[in-house]
Amino acid sequence: MKFIVLGCAVVALLGACTKREDRIAFDGQYFRTKISKIDGQRDVFTLVVRNASQSISGAREAARYEATVYCVTNYGSSDIVWVAGPDSPDAALRRDGDSLIFQGACPS
């Protein structure tokens, strides 16, 4: 039984990995992103882009791309209403260390 559980865990971890050749570069850099729904509402999300100091413009585009994929996957539309988005002025960007934090919603 332990081997079955361990095997399932390994398969799940490997399935969640992105192959190196499948990654997309933005402004010549690769960014790790994480998108999370807010307060259980799937249409409202927060998106974190790590290592943003590599390229702020690349980090902005990585955020735009990930949010678009999220909205298309969940709602079939690339429309996004940004609260704090990639087009915000530099001074208005939310930062947490070397990460940029964006917030938006997929109109349903």
Stockholm file with secondary structure:
# STOCKHOLM 1.0

chainA/1-108         MKFIVLGCAVVALLGACTKREDRIAFDGQYFRTKISKIDGQRDVFTLVVRNASQSISGAREAARYEATVYCVTNYGSSDIVWVAGPDSPDAALRRDGDSLIFQGACPS
#=GR chainA/1-108 SS CHHHHHHHHHHHHHHHCCCGGGCCCBTTBCCCEEEEEETTEEEEEEEEESCGGGCHHHHHHHHHHHHHHHHHHHHSCCCCEEEECTTSCGGGCEEETTEEEEEEECCC
#=GC SS_cons         CHHHHHHHHHHHHHHHCCCGGGCCCBTTBCCCEEEEEETTEEEEEEEEESCGGGCHHHHHHHHHHHHHHHHHHHHSCCCCEEEECTTSCGGGCEEETTEEEEEEECCC
//
